[in-house]
Amino acid sequence: MAMAEEPRWTLITGASSGIGAELARVFAARGYALVLTARRHERLEALADEIRQAHGVPVEVMALDLGDREAPQDLRDMLQEQGIAIHTLVNNAGFGLRGYFASLPHEKQLAMIDLNITALASLCRLMLPGMIERRRGGILNVASTAAFQAGPYMAVYYATKAFVLSLSEALHDEAKPHGVTVTALCPGPTESEFSDTAGLKDSRLFKAGVMSSAEVARIGVEGYEAGQAIVIPGAKNRAGAVGAKFLPRFVSRRVAGLVQGMK
Ligand SMILES: NC(=O)c1ccc[n+]([C@@H]2O[C@H](COP(=O)([O-])OP(=O)(O)OC[C@H]3O[C@@H](n4cnc5c(N)ncnc54)[C@H](OP(=O)(O)O)[C@@H]3O)[C@@H](O)[C@H]2O)c1
């Protein structure tokens, strides 16, 4: 008799809204089991109920603040206690801040680095060895088109996303021979709570049009399942990334500064 397939447990950070919530819906529709995390517990529970009913997959909720240094290890301990081995890690939690580097509150800039960089790297480091050992699964890291050039007036955010892209590309090559995929998803402007949190709502960048979180998530999961290193959803965003590659750096950073400029 064939053994039942092990559930493909998928840990999604930042699942309480936007791209993360849609990634949860897309993975569940494809039969993955989910562990949802973010700070807002009630939102996660509501999403978990919706997904269990719609797709009949197991869904666990583990609410915590990934800005805390200990949080990734705590998460890992909770998973171990429940006997859950992570098949797919989705590092999606992140936020941006618009404004002058010299005047934005430094505490908030450091909190951004803690979440966008430190927590993401820690979760990769905690989960990747098990994936390599099992020769199964992988990591989907949410970077941004911000990763492809410097971004005046969002300097720290752009730098954090350059880190995410660079780390993911390197891990892609390190993990591939072991049967493990690492993918960087690089969305452009996308409808979610991000632009509110970042103070970007009135920027040229967001006024020029946004993609839906649902579409970004679908394209991201398809690219991950296809084993791609980098996924850029949307023709306009792909053109921008190509532009950033071939234009002189002073031009591409000036364009970035213009579209999100401080008027
Ligand atoms: N929207 C865009 O235009 C865009 C473009 C490119 C890349 N991205 C990236 O896409 C990812 C998802 O963003 P989004 O657009 O979906 O924005 P969003 O709607 O603001 O979602 C951000 C998610 O991160 C979680 N989060 C924030 N701080 C956290 C913390 N300290 N600990 C744990 N979770 C935390 C939030 O949940 P809680 O508040 O409940 O903790 C929320 O679930 C981010 O990495 C962002 O940089 C977004």
The ligand as an ORCA input file, in Angstrom:
! r2SCAN-3c Opt
* xyz 0 1
  N       3.201     46.348     -1.443
  C       4.236     46.663     -2.189
  O       4.183     47.602     -2.993
  C       5.478     45.821     -2.118
  C       6.384     45.882     -3.197
  C       7.542     45.128     -3.140
  C       7.791     44.323     -2.046
  N       6.900     44.282     -1.007
  C       7.225     43.426      0.137
  O       6.190     42.495      0.292
  C       6.189     42.023      1.632
  C       4.768     42.006      2.162
  O       4.293     43.325      2.226
  P       2.788     43.747      1.859
  O       2.863     44.597      0.664
  O       1.897     42.584      1.846
  O       2.506     44.725      3.101
  P       1.518     44.639      4.343
  O       0.110     44.484      3.866
  O       1.855     45.821      5.179
  O       1.958     43.290      5.094
  C       3.108     43.220      5.900
  C       3.034     41.973      6.759
  O       4.209     41.912      7.607
  C       3.804     41.692      8.942
  N       4.733     42.310      9.895
  C       5.091     43.614      9.968
  N       5.921     43.817     11.014
  C       6.076     42.603     11.615
  C       6.792     42.162     12.758
  N       7.534     43.016     13.499
  N       6.736     40.839     13.108
  C       5.986     39.977     12.376
  N       5.279     40.342     11.286
  C       5.326     41.638     10.911
  C       2.418     42.328      9.043
  O       1.642     41.703     10.061
  P       1.374     42.283     11.540
  O       1.216     43.765     11.420
  O       0.121     41.562     11.934
  O       2.566     41.855     12.337
  C       1.828     41.975      7.682
  O       1.259     40.694      7.719
  C       7.155     42.944      2.411
  O       8.391     42.284      2.599
  C       7.331     44.125      1.471
  O       8.558     44.769      1.641
  C       5.753     45.013     -1.028
*
